[in-house]
Amino acid sequence: MKARTKGDQSEEQNLLSQEKFDELKLELERLVTVARREIAEGLEYARSLGDLSENAEYQAARELQAATEERIRRLEHIIKSAVIISEKKKGVAGFGSTVTIRKKGDKGEHAYTIVGSEEADMRQHKISHLSPLGEAMMNKKKGETFTFSTPSGRQEYTVIEIS
């Protein structure tokens, strides 16, 4: 798959790095080949215990099966609609860029990597390109100031570095 720019996106596409795409494919493969078999074995064992209407193990196994099948469907959709983004514009904040910013009036700096929605993880400072902050940072250059709305009001930041 080739890289696309923001203007080419549709609602159906899931922007992913190659690394995340590969990770999701591995998860799907594990769910289809290993998890389904383990769940089927658990269901068979639970059935052997007798009365299914009052069998907690059977009910738990059925719930696990439903959750696993839903995750498989979700992964298949994500992978099918994935657009791998690998190109970064030098000096311009975009998908895959790590952007260091400083809030107006603060001395501290914060660095965030702009990623697709499926990869977003604030603990790792990875924010979605669709989040208010991620969207506001898109296409900014070093030294540019930008604002965006938060529940506590409009925030103003300056781009310190882009890598």
VOBA-1610 file (N, C-alpha, C; in pm, whole numbers, padded with zeros to 5 digits, always signed):
BEGIN
Met+00083-00118+00000Met+00000+00000+00000Met+00087+00124+00000Lys+00043+00226-00065Lys+00123+00347-00068Lys+00072+00448+00034Ala+00157+00540+00066Ala+00121+00643+00164Ala+00023+00741+00100Arg-00065+00793+00182Arg-00160+00893+00136Arg-00153+01014+00226Thr-00196+01125+00173Thr-00197+01247+00254Thr-00334+01264+00315Lys-00345+01357+00409Lys-00471+01378+00480Lys-00586+01406+00383Gly-00560+01477+00276Gly-00665+01509+00181Gly-00722+01388+00112Asp-00648+01276+00109Asp-00693+01155+00043Asp-00774+01064+00134Gln-00784+01096+00261Gln-00846+01006+00358Gln-00997+01000+00340Ser-01053+00887+00373Ser-01197+00874+00384Ser-01224+00816+00522Glu-01349+00816+00561Glu-01385+00765+00694Glu-01350+00617+00709Glu-01348+00543+00599Glu-01326+00400+00605Glu-01179+00363+00624Gln-01088+00453+00598Gln-00947+00419+00605Gln-00894+00430+00746Asn-00806+00340+00779Asn-00736+00343+00908Asn-00590+00368+00880Leu-00542+00486+00920Leu-00402+00519+00898Leu-00318+00447+01002Leu-00218+00374+00955Leu-00134+00294+01043Leu+00011+00303+01000Ser+00100+00289+01098Ser+00241+00271+01065Ser+00257+00124+01024Gln+00366+00094+00957Gln+00391-00045+00918Gln+00402-00132+01043Glu+00466-00078+01146Glu+00484-00152+01271Glu+00349-00191+01333Lys+00254-00097+01340Lys+00123-00126+01398Lys+00045-00222+01309Phe+00055-00205+01178Phe-00012-00294+01084Phe+00035-00438+01107Asp+00167-00457+01117Asp+00223-00591+01140Asp+00178-00647+01274Glu+00172-00561+01377Glu+00128-00603+01510Glu-00018-00651+01507Leu-00105-00578+01436Leu-00246-00616+01426Leu-00262-00746+01347Lys-00183-00764+01243Lys-00190-00889+01165Lys-00150-01008+01252Leu-00046-00991+01334Leu-00004-01099+01425Leu-00112-01130+01527Glu-00173-01027+01581Glu-00282-01049+01678Glu-00397-01124+01612Leu-00435-01085+01491Leu-00542-01153+01419Leu-00507-01299+01395Glu-00386-01324+01351Glu-00343-01462+01326Glu-00349-01546+01453Arg-00305-01489+01567Arg-00309-01561+01693Arg-00453-01590+01737Leu-00541-01491+01720Leu-00681-01512+01759Leu-00746-01621+01675Val-00719-01618+01544Val-00782-01714+01453Val-00727-01855+01474Thr-00595-01867+01492Thr-00535-02001+01499Thr-00528-02059+01640Val-00499-01977+01739Val-00478-02028+01875Val-00600-02004+01964Ala-00645-01881+01972Ala-00753-01847+02065Ala-00883-01920+02031Arg-00918-01927+01904Arg-01042-01997+01867Arg-01036-02144+01912Arg-00922-02208+01892Arg-00909-02348+01931Arg-00921-02363+02082Glu-00853-02274+02158Glu-00860-02281+02304Glu-01002-02257+02354Ile-01072-02164+02293Ile-01210-02137+02334Ile-01300-02256+02303Ala-01281-02318+02186Ala-01360-02435+02149Ala-01337-02548+02250Glu-01212-02567+02291Glu-01181-02670+02391Glu-01247-02637+02524Gly-01245-02509+02563Gly-01310-02467+02687Gly-01460-02487+02682Leu-01521-02460+02567Leu-01665-02482+02551Leu-01698-02631+02560Glu-01616-02712+02497Glu-01639-02857+02501Glu-01631-02910+02644Tyr-01530-02864+02718Tyr-01516-02905+02857Tyr-01637-02859+02938Ala-01677-02734+02920Ala-01790-02680+02996Ala-01919-02756+02964Arg-01937-02797+02837Arg-02055-02875+02799Arg-02056-03010+02872Ser-01938-03065+02891Ser-01929-03197+02954Ser-01970-03192+03101Leu-01977-03072+03158Leu-02014-03059+03298Leu-02164-03070+03322Gly-02241-03074+03215Gly-02385-03096+03232Gly-02470-02975+03197Asp-02576-02956+03272Asp-02681-02856+03250Asp-02622-02720+03208Leu-02646-02683+03082Leu-02589-02560+03028Leu-02657-02435+03082Ser-02783-02446+03122Ser-02856-02328+03167Ser-02801-02272+03297Glu-02739-02356+03381Glu-02685-02309+03508Glu-02535-02334+03518Asn-02470-02341+03404Asn-02328-02373+03397Asn-02249-02243+03377Ala-02190-02191+03485Ala-02117-02065+03480Ala-01996-02074+03389Glu-01928-02188+03389Glu-01811-02203+03302Glu-01851-02196+03155Tyr-01964-02257+03122Tyr-02012-02253+02985Tyr-02048-02110+02945Gln-02118-02040+03033Gln-02156-01901+03004Gln-02032-01812+02985Ala-01933-01829+03070Ala-01809-01751+03060Ala-01736-01782+02929Ala-01733-01909+02891Ala-01668-01949+02766Ala-01742-01891+02645Arg-01874-01887+02651Arg-01954-01828+02542Arg-01928-01677+02530Glu-01917-01610+02645Glu-01888-01466+02644Glu-01749-01439+02588Leu-01653-01522+02626Leu-01517-01508+02573Leu-01517-01532+02422Gln-01593-01631+02379Gln-01603-01660+02236Gln-01661-01540+02161Ala-01768-01480+02214Ala-01830-01365+02148Ala-01734-01247+02142Ala-01662-01220+02250Ala-01566-01109+02254Ala-01452-01133+02155Thr-01406-01257+02148Thr-01297-01290+02056Thr-01341-01275+01911Glu-01460-01323+01879Glu-01511-01310+01743Glu-01531-01164+01705Glu-01575-01082+01799Glu-01590-00939+01773Glu-01454-00875+01746Arg-01353-00911+01824Arg-01219-00857+01803Arg-01164-00901+01668Ile-01190-01026+01630Ile-01145-01075+01499Ile-01210-00993+01388Arg-01341-00969+01397Arg-01410-00889+01296Arg-01351-00747+01290Arg-01325-00688+01407Arg-01269-00552+01413Arg-01130-00549+01348Leu-01046-00646+01382Leu-00912-00650+01323Leu-00917-00671+01172Glu-01005-00758+01126Glu-01018-00780+00982Glu-01057-00651+00911His-01148-00575+00972His-01190-00447+00913His-01075-00347+00910Ile-01004-00336+01021Ile-00891-00242+01029Ile-00786-00276+00924Ile-00750-00404+00915Ile-00646-00447+00822Ile-00692-00426+00678Lys-00817-00458+00650Lys-00871-00442+00515Lys-00871-00295+00471Ser-00899-00205+00564Ser-00910-00062+00530Ser-00784+00017+00566Ala-00676-00055+00598Ala-00554+00013+00642Ala-00484+00085+00527Val-00432+00200+00561Val-00344+00275+00471Val-00215+00294+00549Ile-00109+00237+00496Ile+00022+00245+00563Ile+00085+00380+00530Ile+00116+00454+00634Ile+00180+00585+00616Ile+00327+00569+00652Ser+00411+00597+00557Ser+00554+00581+00583Ser+00634+00707+00549Glu+00576+00794+00470Glu+00649+00914+00430Glu+00625+01026+00531Lys+00734+01091+00572Lys+00724+01208+00658Lys+00783+01326+00584Lys+00713+01439+00588Lys+00769+01561+00530Lys+00870+01617+00629Lys+00985+01646+00581Lys+01091+01700+00667Lys+01053+01840+00714Gly+01060+01861+00846Gly+01035+01993+00902Gly+00889+02032+00916Val+00798+01939+00883Val+00655+01967+00893Val+00590+01859+00979Ala+00511+01900+01077Ala+00444+01804+01164Ala+00340+01727+01084Gly+00344+01597+01095Gly+00249+01512+01024Gly+00248+01374+01084Phe+00179+01284+01020Phe+00167+01147+01066Phe+00306+01088+01083Gly+00334+01035+01201Gly+00462+00974+01231Gly+00566+01070+01288Ser+00537+01199+01285Ser+00631+01297+01340Ser+00625+01300+01492Thr+00740+01324+01553Thr+00743+01352+01696Thr+00759+01503+01708Val+00662+01565+01773Val+00655+01710+01782Val+00673+01752+01927Thr+00770+01837+01951Thr+00791+01892+02084Thr+00725+02028+02088Ile+00639+02048+02189Ile+00563+02173+02199Ile+00576+02232+02339Arg+00548+02362+02347Arg+00548+02430+02477Arg+00421+02514+02485Lys+00351+02498+02597Lys+00229+02574+02621Lys+00265+02718+02655Lys+00187+02812+02604Lys+00211+02954+02631Lys+00212+02977+02781Gly+00317+03043+02829Gly+00328+03074+02971Gly+00398+02967+03053Asp+00423+02849+02995Asp+00492+02740+03065Asp+00637+02734+03021Lys+00720+02677+03105Lys+00861+02657+03068Lys+00885+02514+03020Gly+00799+02421+03066Gly+00817+02281+03030Gly+00776+02251+02887Glu+00841+02152+02829Glu+00810+02108+02694Glu+00755+01966+02698His+00674+01935+02600His+00616+01802+02589His+00634+01753+02445Ala+00671+01627+02431Ala+00689+01568+02298Ala+00582+01463+02274Tyr+00519+01468+02158Tyr+00415+01373+02121Tyr+00444+01321+01980Thr+00414+01194+01958Thr+00423+01138+01825Thr+00282+01131+01769Ile+00263+01182+01648Ile+00132+01183+01583Ile+00114+01048+01513Val+00008+00978+01550Val-00019+00844+01497Val-00166+00832+01457Gly-00203+00718+01400Gly-00342+00690+01368Gly-00420+00657+01495Ser-00551+00657+01484Ser-00637+00633+01599Ser-00611+00500+01668Glu-00580+00398+01590Glu-00557+00265+01647Glu-00429+00258+01730Glu-00337+00349+01705Glu-00208+00346+01775Glu-00201+00442+01892Ala-00298+00531+01904Ala-00293+00635+02007Ala-00280+00573+02146Asp-00188+00627+02226Asp-00165+00580+02362Asp-00095+00692+02439Met-00169+00764+02521Met-00114+00879+02592Met+00000+00840+02686Arg-00001+00718+02738Arg+00109+00675+02826Arg+00241+00674+02752Gln+00235+00651+02622Gln+00356+00649+02540Gln+00373+00780+02462His+00291+00878+02494His+00292+01010+02427His+00265+00996+02277Lys+00175+00904+02241Lys+00132+00887+02103Lys-00011+00937+02094Ile-00032+01042+02013Ile-00167+01098+02002Ile-00219+01083+01860Ser-00349+01067+01852Ser-00415+01050+01723Ser-00410+01179+01643His-00394+01163+01513His-00399+01278+01423His-00538+01339+01420Leu-00637+01266+01472Leu-00775+01315+01476Leu-00811+01380+01609Ser-00723+01370+01710Ser-00750+01433+01839Ser-00738+01585+01822Pro-00797+01662+01912Pro-00786+01808+01899Pro-00640+01857+01893Leu-00555+01805+01980Leu-00415+01846+01980Leu-00343+01796+01855Gly-00362+01670+01822Gly-00298+01613+01704Gly-00338+01685+01577Glu-00466+01712+01563Glu-00516+01782+01445Glu-00459+01925+01438Ala-00449+01991+01554Ala-00395+02127+01558Ala-00247+02130+01521Met-00173+02025+01552Met-00030+02021+01522Met+00000+01987+01376Met-00094+01923+01309Met-00070+01880+01171Met-00029+01998+01083Asn+00074+01974+01003Asn+00126+02069+00903Asn+00189+02195+00963Lys+00217+02194+01092Lys+00286+02307+01155Lys+00437+02289+01137Lys+00508+02402+01144Lys+00654+02401+01132Lys+00715+02451+01262Lys+00842+02424+01279Lys+00916+02470+01397Lys+00898+02620+01412Gly+00866+02663+01536Gly+00847+02805+01565Gly+00705+02853+01549Glu+00619+02777+01481Glu+00480+02818+01462Glu+00401+02804+01592Thr+00305+02894+01610Thr+00216+02891+01724Thr+00079+02845+01675Phe+00010+02765+01757Phe-00123+02718+01720Phe-00211+02714+01844Thr-00340+02714+01823Thr-00436+02705+01933Thr-00536+02595+01902Phe-00594+02544+02009Phe-00702+02446+01994Phe-00788+02451+02119Ser-00910+02402+02108Ser-01004+02407+02220Ser-00995+02283+02307Thr-01005+02306+02438Thr-01010+02198+02536Thr-01130+02226+02626Pro-01168+02131+02710Pro-01279+02157+02802Pro-01253+02278+02894Ser-01125+02308+02919Ser-01093+02422+03006Ser-01067+02550+02926Gly-01097+02550+02798Gly-01081+02669+02716Gly-00977+02652+02607Arg-00952+02761+02534Arg-00855+02756+02425Arg-00713+02754+02481Gln-00630+02672+02421Gln-00491+02657+02463Gln-00401+02702+02348Glu-00291+02766+02382Glu-00196+02811+02280Glu-00062+02744+02304Tyr-00005+02688+02198Tyr+00122+02619+02204Tyr+00213+02667+02093Thr+00342+02646+02112Thr+00443+02674+02010Thr+00518+02546+01979Val+00543+02524+01851Val+00620+02407+01808Val+00768+02437+01832Ile+00833+02355+01914Ile+00974+02374+01948Ile+01064+02292+01855Glu+01022+02168+01827Glu+01104+02078+01745Glu+01015+01977+01675Ile+01058+01933+01558Ile+00987+01828+01483Ile+01091+01726+01437Ser+01066+01601+01468Ser+01158+01497+01420Ser+01079+01379+01366
//
